[in-house]
């Protein structure tokens, strides 16, 4: 006897959806609560409001949708919950392996956030299961209708195309946006290098940052602004290079990364306040002349330095020289000039989705496009040296745009990977140190730009 499958009733489906979305929403609210000591009102409230609206809209739409739309709703929320939960499962692993925590309270807060994230992971799993059941129900219903081989093949091809589009436009950018807003570790980075001391600095908005400082022997110092990882580990090679030539070096963990407080954002939204705090720290050191402070930014750090120099006329800090290694795009506004054809806009769509997810989960915004900020930065007299590599397609075109807007020097490395010039044997040390020596110490010839 053939038994027909028993599908969950609409009421059961609704209960699963509400339970899953409520678990995700509660976790976002909990994360927001733990930000209360070092976040703005917008960063605390906006994610809660947006998630609440999305949850209510999803539940209302679910009751009125067909099976395919119901499966899509469950799947989209599942992706958000699974990506968020997976980061916290990883966070729990790091927490248990931690040998040195910034403070007991910080570790307890991290463990509580991660425990809530694991609950979200479970909720995302059953929402994904609900989506699969609904899609299977639709498939079984279609099987009962006779169709030709050609139609079945066409349907299979369409399903594959839709699946790939969902992966590219939904799954990947949502996961990336979630990763970029979650702290990947709760402890300080590796052992203290010889000659450095552990320091604490305060960003201009009050967030406490952890760093290392090596004193200067030539009266000049350089602030190292990290890449998307946010930790001082990403600038170790540059620190060694600078110390060898007598420069003081301040390397730190950006907000929300490593041993620093704050909300993580790997695209650098809000990091300008960290840079201001770092320059103020260097200005207060007895071995550093305030007129001889420069900065090197890698990738995200380069984007942040453009913003910081542009804000110099609005109460920002005085940086005499900046090396911008690997500036790219940090907002949808930076992508627009590159979208000269529909295919370009389609290719950038995943990154636009990622920016939206970051805004949703962090409650922050990226600020003005970098091409506008570059023009502003060029008016403030800071010497700027841009380095663009070739492994990211947009990097060299964007750097040409930024350098032209700021009337700054540009060095392109089309056969070198992103921010790897220092390891590529292309004379990176001579170029960068030559630029800093000329700008900060009034010696050595100024490096030339690309034609």
NUMAR-608856 format. One record per residue: residue in one letter; x, y, z of N, C-alpha, C in turn. Coordinates in steps of 0.001 Angstrom, whole numbers, plus 500000, padded with zeros to 6 digits. Last residue first. Layout:
N
aXYZXYZXYZ ...
This chain:
451
x553880556373485485553471557317484424551964557486484411 x554041556260489072553885555592487793553546556642486733 x556241558594490794554964557926490559555025557123489266 x559282558406492780558493558801491605557194558025491539 x560162559561496040559922558487495080559033558952493946 x562496562179496678561103561776496701560866560663495671 x565690561435498139564839561947497062563428561410497159 x566564562152501565566390561208500456565478561800499389 x564867564074504121566058563537503486565652562488502454 x562971564882506024563548565842505079564859565341504472 x561573563149507538562919563471508006563644564442507083 x559080562826506334559145563008507784560516563477508279 x559419562651503543558291563406504091558460563733505571 x561787561141503154561640562451502512560566563292503198 x561223558846504649562403559654504977562282561059504385 x558948557932503279558818558396504663560021559249505068 x560089557277500763558986558243500857558887558812502274 x562002555366501545562416556598500867561355557673500945 x560333553401502550561215554106503478561720555403502849 x559090552695500084558302553178501222559175553947502205 x561277551947498380560278552952497977559584553560499197 x562675550015499855563363551221499393562363552321499055 x560633548061500211561234548736501367561911550038500949 x560100547245497547559065547876498371559692548676499523 x561451545929495523561983547193496031561018547959496904 x560242543559495080560090544577494036560632545930494490 x559781541202496610561080541467496021561046542502494913 x557394540764497966557471540376496550558820540645495895 x556642541583500456557228540244500361557594539858498931 x555499544021500098556629543961501008557340542620500938 x553265543455498507554426544088497913555668543968498779 x550873542471499300552035541587499440553296542178498831 x548410543703498958549220544098500119550457543215500320 x547517541316496608547010542392497459547830542533498739 x550309540247494572549046540041495275548761541200496228 x551595541559491509551784541293492934550422541158493596 x551495542564488998551778541131489135552024540720490585 x551066545333489140550037544477488527550262542989488715 x551504547676491088552209546383491037551254545343490458 x551946551189491011551131550019490708552004548783490557 x552021553969492922552905552894492461552037551653492241 x551508557444493024550931556116492884551978555156492345 x551091560527494807551927559579494083551310558191494117 x548184562692494361549175561961495153549985561023494266 x545836564163493965547104564637493403548267564012494169 x543463563060494686544260563659495767545542564298495272 x542521562108492254541692563043493020542503563769494083 x544586560360491535544304561527490704543503562567491476 x544352558452493568545585559223493444545365560482492609 x541783557408493050542050558081494318543300558970494212 x542149556307490483541130557333490706541424558128491983 x544120554439490984544375555513490019543384556657490216 x542705552826492737543842553594493238544235554702492276 x540815551695490995540375552557492090541526553410492613 x542489550187489238541640551280488739541178552237489837 x543694548422491227544502549403490497543630550509489893 x541323546984492253542259547725493095543042548783492328 x539518545386490910539179546804491046540292547634491672 x540689542770490987540502543488489715540262544983489873 x543314541889492999541907542285493074541618543169491866 x545982541622492241545193540403492440543703540679492621 x547685543847491906546872543391490793545972542213491030 x548011546857494003548431545552493484547399545027492491 x549063550118494628547964549283494141548499548008493530 x549802552566496910550333551340496304549145550470495912 x550320556060497316549406554938497137550109553781496439 x551190558464499499551823557536498565550931556292498485 x550982561852500451550291560576500283550975559749499200 x551425564399502788552061563647501702551430562259501633 x548912566729503478549543565486503903550148564780502691 x547472568985502617548925569060502703549619567817503213 x544765568996502162545225569268503521546732569191503690 x543692568241499759543741569688500033544420570023501364 x543487565516499595544545566163498840544687567643499124 x541151564952500955542431564685501608543570565403500909 x539242565551499018539321566384500224540669566208500913 x539754563485497225539889564875496778540013565811497965 x539136561331498892540497561491498370540731562927497916 x536409561566499311537300561819500434538740562018499973 x535490560824496793535220562171497280536170562538498430 x536387558209496713536843559132495659536580560586496052 x535094556974498839536512557289498975537004558236497886 x531856558262499757532719557445498897534168557909498976 x531131558866503291531227559290501898532089558321501077 x529973556107505399530398557476505133530505557752503645 x529011553540506099530389553715505653530852555150505465 x527276553025509238527272553377507823528700553699507385 x525902550628511637526803551694511208526683551921509707 x524726548370512706524090549650512958524952550836512563 x525596545780512300526440546674513092525777547989513447 x523742544397510776524236543765511990525058544701512871 x523120546165508623522065545572509440522596545096510784 x525627546708507528524844547803508115523777547263509053 x526214544117506619527072544763507619526331545908508302 x524222543788504701524235542911505878525081543530506989 x525022545750502828523733545844503495523671545005504749 x527491544752501995527449546049502681526127546209503435 x526537542412500710527404542330501886527391543630502679 x525200543535498556524435542780499563525243542669500852 x527409544573497215526383545492497708525521544815498770 x528670542216496522529325543109497474528345544134498032 x526817541138494657527091540451495927527743541354496966 x526957543183492567525763543012493400526031542238494691 x529012543373490809529197544018492113528018543818493061 x527993542118488555529152541538489220529390542116490601 x525984543905487843525614542566488303526766541918489054 x527544546081487023526631546242488157526229544887488731 x528812544883484819529600545372485950528731545511487197 x526670544366483121527429543233483660528277543656484850 x525828546941482382524988546128483266525731544954483882 x528738549128482645527850548264481867526991547457482832 x530225550508484431529958551156483157529022550346482269 x530979550765487372529868550032486760529441550726485471 x532794552302488664533323551167487911532244550430487131 x531390554192490136532129554643488951532669553504488094 x530214552477492257529419553071491179530239553517489966 x531806551686494363531659550778493227531032551460492016 x531648553572496329532949553379495701532853552504494455 x529023553308497177529406554524496477530753554420495800 x529031550979498646528432550945497310528812552172496503 x532278550772500248530854551084500222530343550979498797 x534930550371500031534347550051501332532859550371501394 x537488549277497873536141549841498017535588549440499371 x540807549877498417539871549327497425538522550031497551 x544279550205499015542940550794499144542044550205498056 x546931549205499152545809548306498901544443548898499170 x548464551294501188548789550059500475547540549197500347 x549380554356501596548089553678501448548299552448500566 x551141556188503826551321555179502781550049554352502742 x551353559606504688550597558357504737550982557480503551 x552517562271506763552704561389505608551882560127505798 x551624563808508865552498564439507887552674563588506640 x548523564267510289549463563259509813550314563899508723 x546744565615512696547720566069511709548697564936511407 x543242564679512998544620564790513456545538565202512310 x540167566653512748540969565451512661542407565716513084 x538591568888512639538992568420513963539777567134513927 x538279569094509886537097569072510764537447568513512138 x540554568815508411540028570166508562538825570253509473 x540831566041508427541794566870509166541272568281509390 x539368564261506996538695564909508132539613565842508899 x541148563186505194540109564088504683539434564857505800 x542556561496506867543240562686506342542217563689505820 x540523559573507293541083560334508412541770561602507939 x540002558492504760538937559170505508539510560065506597 x542505557374504235541948558390503331540876559193504056 x542642555533506326543545556684506331543080557767505374 x540760553632505545540518554427506749541411555669506779 x541972552460503327540697553163503178540468554125504347 x544151551285504648544385552345503663543119553149503427 x542867549354506220543584550445506873543888551595505928 x541998547592504258541008548383504988541671549577505681 x545168547698503093543830547287502665542767548152503337 x547055549205505553546988548061504656545536547715504368 x548705552271506089547464551507506171547455550400505139 x550946554055507977550833553098506877549556552310507102 x551732557412508869550918556214509031551012555356507783 x553715559753510862553108559246509634552290558002509920 x555021562546512382554188561354512567553548560992511236 x556459564906512999557070563806512266556330562497512525 x555480566774514665555432567099513243555992565988512375 x555990565743517232554622565701516697554518566018515209 x558699563607517670558337564992517367556963565000516698 x559183561228520210558583561522518900558313563015518790 x559864560561522739560852560262521704560368560639520303 x557689561074524371558831561964524444559857561742523353 x554385560920523105555617560200523422556812561147523366 x552116562173522214552434562323523635553729561616524030 x551799561442519625552146562845519887552576563058521329 x550916558817519896552271559067519408552710560490519716 x548265559334520788549202558565521625550634558858521203 x547229560635518580547337561365519848548294560657520797 x547274558521516786548132559683516537548288560516517813 x545346556821517980546725556385517807547679557547517584 x542999558338517861543553557958519162545003557532519063 x542737558429515068542899559678515830543501559379517203 x542323555716514573543518556381514048543781557675514813 x539826555340515779540991554597516279542284555286515841 x538223556892514159538391557298515567539564556566516206 x538249555388511859538942556671511851539161557182513271 x536618553182512108538025553044512491538771554373512506 x534065553432511112534295553838512501535744553762512926 x534452550855508994533498551913509323533649552240510808 x536120548787508106536714549985508687535754551103509006 x535285546364507296535434547371506248535876548724506799 x534943544853509579536157544616508803536314545579507630 x534058545681512597533599545991511245534820545942510335 x533079545058515963533915544730514805533238545141513507 x532824547349518529532071546524517595532909546299516347 x534962547285521523534244547872520399533552546849519519 x538396546661522608536947546707522792536295547236521514 x541113544453521681540484545778521793538975545660521973 x542485542151521146542249542470522555541599543829522757 x540970541330518110542049541045519046541665541341520472 x538398543808517493539313542756517054540392542536518103 x536916546030518179536200544777517947537078543633517500 x539187548317516675538005548085517512537310546771517138 x542432546887515935541305547782515677540118547403516557 x545339546614517778544160545889517311543029546890517113 x548403548217516637547291548004517567546219547127516928 x551600549620516720550726548630516086549635548276517084 x553751552164516303552577551817517100551710550879516275 x557177552815516249556074552061515641554980551828516681 x559803555018515256558928554497516283557713553847515628 x562456554163513000561152554769513258560492554159514504 x564845552934512284564847553897513373563515554531513703 x564808550918510449565258552222509976565104553323511029 x563774548794511857565134548668511315565691550010510873 x561163549627512210562068549629513360563514549564512893 x560127549162509619560235550523510154561221550607511314 x560218546355509359560881547218508384561117548612508958 x558586545527511491560011545167511475560794546074510528 x556133546571510576556715547043511832558205546743511875 x555702545073508293555915546516508157556531547095509432 x555306542582509459556420542770508529556737544249508358 x552954543038511053554241542690511672555417542952510739 x550352543544510436551328544592510108552720544275510652 x548693541557511309548702541815509866549749542850509465 x548793541598514090549555540580513372549684540901511892 x546994543410515060548355543902514821549212542870514084 x543803542928513416544787542698514470546167543178514056 x541973543190511352541861544087512491542952543945513529 x541526541966508970541613541107510156541525541931511430 x541747544025507108540414543613507552540445542704508766 x544799545578508403543891545176507331542576544701507920 x545746548328510625545694546952510117544716546756508971 x548015550898510574546571550647510596546325549308509922 x550608552071512402550275551002511468548799550646511622 x552252555132512609551100554360513069550755553323512004 x555563555992513153554560555606512164553493554757512842 x557762558723514006557024557505514332555938557270513296 x560957560283514582559722560112513810559062558799514195 x563342560284515941562411561374516206561104561288515455 x564894558077515690565149559167514745564179560337514903 x564100556093517333565484556543517496565827557679516543 x561075555395519151561771555913517978563216556254518324 x559789552363520716560254553755520714561035554102519446 x556980550538519888558438550489519875558948551919519787 x554023549257521305554777550436520872556264550166520963 x550939547601520728552364547511521037553044548775520541 x547554547738522137548589547821521113549976547545521637 x544021548023522386545246547403522869546304547441521773 x541675550599523132542366549755522160543660549233522762 x538514551693524147539871551344524543540458550318523576 x536583554405522949536805552960522951538269552667523262 x536214557179522693536277556583524026536524555101524076 x536438558322520240535079558157520759535050557367522060 x539126558263519696538533559576519949537088559484520428 x540528555510521581540025556122520358539311557427520693 x543296555160523595541858555424523608541473556104522302 x545613552507524305545270553824523787543762553953523717 x548052550788526041546611550956525857546373552375525368 x550822548611525287550240549912525601548728549838525419 x553730546752525788552271546711525665551713548059526091 x556674547437523913555966547392525190554468547386524916 x559491546032522123558169546643522199557665546621523646 x561848544586522176561939546033522021560612546761522108 x560560541603520694561632542292521441561636543793521141 x556935541206520720558235541185520039559288541928520868 x554871539216522717555398540568522547556762540499521863 x553001536616521010553922537117522043554485538484521697 x549752537367519365550930536589519744551846537231520766 x546808539094520722547522538364519683548827537813520240 x544312538513523298545364539294522656546098538432521643 x541051537097522582542270537252523353543247538126522602 x538953536426521036538646537201522238539891537471523075 x538282536478517517539027536007518665538768536950519830 x536554537509515702537054536161515440537901535636516578 x533579539295515941534928539136516482535370537688516289 x531731540111513081531865539317514297533331539164514676 x531457541293510656530968542048511815531100541279513115 x532346539570508710533005540865508820532523541695510001 x530584537419508869531966537248509316532620538604509581 x528344538646507696528289538188509089529688538022509658 x529212539122505093528818540245505925528765539878507399 x529628536438504283530745537380504346530410538566505238 x526999535434504378528032534848505229529209535813505382 x525855537092502432525337537110503802526369536541504766 x527346536468500088527438537819500674526895537893502099 x526682533579499855528045534075500030528077535486500631 x523773533589499689524515532831500699525900533433500934 x523088535541497572522510535500498921523456534853499916 x524424535428495173523795536695495539523239536716496957 x525487532828494925526318534002494645525743535281495221 x523353531133495653524650531018496324525467532299496164 x521435531997493828521186532162495263522494532074496044 x522630531195491445522372532616491686522151532889493168 x522617528432491763523899529132491680523724530630491951 x519807528014491769520629527644492916521970528363492932 x519096528851489206518587529580490375519424529281491606 x520456526890487726520784528309487546520319529127488740 x519130524583488620520573524727488836520981526195488737 x516539525127487730516790524964489162518265525135489490 x516927525137484968516504526367485636516779526294487135 x517580522447484576518544523501484262518214524808484946 x515168521263485352516390520961486101517447522027485845 x513462522289483380513220522625484784514470522376485626 x514559521099481129514550522557481233514348522994482676 x514060518418481751515438518887481602515523520409481744 x511260518456481782511975518070482995513424518549482941 x510710519174479152510319520074480250511073519740481526 x511733516953477787512281518274477521511955519242478656 x510069514906478690511486514880479058512110516257478872 x506854516267479794507767515685478819509196515711479335 x504739515321482537505472516323481765506471515614480863 x501963514919484771502780514403483670503458515538482916 x502096515529488185501614516054486917502516515543485796 x503371514531490325502045513968490059501457514479488747 x505606516071490546505751514731489981504409514125489601 x504716518303491902504965518424490463505086517055489810 x504584517331494485503357517783493838503543517889492331 x507289516880494954506373515738494906505072516128494203 x508189519531494962508692518582493960507758517382493820 x506906520594497165506615521153495844507047520176494751 x508115519036499127506656518972498944506267519492497560 x510720519947498900510416518556498551508918518372498325 x510391522540499834510815522334498451510528520908497996 x509658521938502485508726522650501616509093522482500137 x512001520697503408510726519965503396509726520628502449 x513814522836503187514007521615502392512714520817502288 x512774524639505058512870525024503653513012523796502754 x513088523123507394511746523498506956511754523885505479 x515898523022507519515126521788507342513713522076506859 x516376525702508004516860525121506752516128523814506466 x515240525771510540514648526575509471515116526088508096 x516987524127511912515613523651511677514870524512510665 x519331525699511690519305524328511164517877523863510936 x518708528050513018518956528101511582518899526733510946 x518583527024515623517374527557514989517541527624513477 x521289526386515975520278525324516018518994525784515336 x522359528962515821522797527936514874521785526787514818 x521196530115518051520825530608516724521223529614515644 x522592528732519991521141528552519908520625529020518557 x525094529853519460524890528422519208523397528098519145 x524678532490520309524915532211518901524719530757518552 x524481532188523039523299532597522295523449532345520810 x527183531538523430526155530560523770524841530897523063 x528401533925522678528625532740521863527596531648522165 x527573535632524716527199535918523331527325534664522474 x528830534312526873527372534434526827526877534734525414 x531542534618526189530971533274526296529445533312526238 x531812537409526284532015536708525014531383535327525053 x531361537829529007530451538412528021530570537700526687 x533602536461530002532250536020530357531239536545529351 x535702537993528921535564536597528526534179536062528854 x535268540433530186535185540365528727535003538936528263 x535722539729532846534395540166532421534214540075530926 x538487539126532842537496538076533096536112538473532630 x540193540528529979539686540673531341538680539563531569 x541596539491527787541758540891528152541252541200529547 x543168536314528481541988537098528130542221538543528504 x545158533789527458545233535129528046544026535917527576 x544393531441526355545317531384527472545383532715528203 x541572529938524936542257531190525286543159530993526493 x540049527835524225541481527673524022542280528879524514 x537514528776524687537987527674525520539493527490525405 x537358530769522727537236531128524145537796530026525038 x537496529312520368538590530226520689538577530558522176 x535010528019520623536239527241520529537446528091520906 x533288530201520578533356529367521782534621528525521793 x533708531069517931534099531909519051534195531138520355 x532542529016516490533983529206516382534487530046517559 x529980529639517274530505528317517590532024528343517513 x529787532151516154529834532038517611530281530656518063 x529725531576513459530778532440513970530909532312515484 x527377530055513327528662529404513062529824530245513591 x525366531980513790525640530941514774526983530275514580 x525497533489511418525725534115512717526124533075513760 x524869531506509536526134532236509439526493532876510774 x522327530701510462523435529746510412524779530457510359 x520802533067510194520976532443511501522169531490511520 x520967533584507418521388534594508394521697533955509748 x519866531150506456521233531544506100521772532574507089 x517268531260507510518185530203507928519631530565507625 x516167533329506094516383533531507532517350532477508066 x516154532068503569516882533320503772517171533567505249 x514487529795504015515893529630503643516688530896503918 x511979530875504574512643530056505589514140529940505297 x511545532136502083511576532917503328512327532152504415 x511540529923500349512537530976500189512672531804501459 x509312528495501212510644527877501313511735528933501213 x507347530352500522507537529973501916508917529362502129 x507625530352497741507933531575498481508146531275499967 x506776527713497215508125528143496842508532529397497612 x504109527737498166505105526856498781506525527320498460 x502924531185498438502858529805497961504031529008498523 x501941533276501280502789532900500151502499531479499684 x500755534125503573500064534449502321500805533934501081 x502367533487505688500984533008505729500261533196504397 x504742534834505081504706533375505051503285532854504977 x504311537518505583504409537066504194504265535557504090 x504305537495508390503101537902507665503135537407506222 x506951536655508883505816535870509382504545536217508619 x508424538729507679508582537348507217507391536491507648 x507652540971509164507331540915507735507415539491507209 x508714540292511691507271540471511532506862540359510063 x511472540217510984510803539043511546509292539136511350 x511955542839510128512136541724509203511407540473509691 x511464544230512536510635544492511355510736543339510364 x513519543147514121512116542995514522511174543212513341 x515781543985512707515496542546512828514049542319513236 x515548546778513054515507546196511711515166544722511772 x515762547007515860514568547489515159514441546812513800 x518298545904516377517102545343517014515840545741516252 x520040547571514867519898546154514534518646545526515130 x519489550137516260519123549897514862519042548421514500 x520441550227518934519021550086518652518707549663517220 x523261550376519015522539549502519938521125549211519460 x524014552171517094524579550825517024523856549857517945 x522641554433518081522272553850516788522775552423516667 x524010554953520428522599554563520508522157553908519201 x527308553437520128526365554546520072524945554020520214 x529191551519522507528521551684521217527571552862521296 x530148550422524891531081551017523941530458551156522565 x528237549295526551529285550109527154530178550814526159 x526481547793524902526005549027525538527126549903526091 x526866545436523660527587546567523105527392547838523931 x525165543676524825526548543626525271527400544729524657 x522864544286523354522921544612524771524361544635525264 x523466543158520876523343544607520986523469545054522444 x523322540473521530524592541049521072524586542564521226 x520585540399522095521563540126523147522925540683522777 x519463540908519587519194541839520686520209541654521814 x520357538646518253520818539960517793520612540998518903 x518888536747519741520351536742519781520915538085519322 x516307537370519063516717537508520459518235537541520578 x516350536747516315516132538124516748516574538352518180 x516742533950516451517728534806515786517588536248516265 x514391533265517796515696532925518369516792533780517774 x512475534164515980512534534780517306513876534486517986 x512924532475513820513195533904513662513284534610515012 x512196529983515047513521530217514473513858531692514359 x509551530419515867510564530026516845511969530324516326 x508329531036513418508337532033514497509415531700515514 x508746528621512025509270529876511512509371530917512627 x507383526788513641508805526619513375509445527932512917 x504795527857513470505456527769514775506978527613514609 x504293527565510732504332528895511322505067528880512661 x504259524776510518505259525560509786505408526947510398 x502018524273512087503330523768512503504445524539511822 x500048525522510489500275525958511866501630525507512384 x500168524079508165500577525472508126500854525991509534 x501562520807508964500469521735508700501002523167508679 x503948518824507281503581519643508443502485520632508064 x502668516035505377503394517292505450503008518040506728 x503041512742504966502295513690505800503137514948505975 x502941511043501862503686511717502922502798512691503683 x500861508190501400501169509572501025501922510246502170 x501777504894500844501382505884501845501795507280501370 x500599502168499092501383503398498983500861504436499970 x500843498814500000500000500000500000500887501248500000 
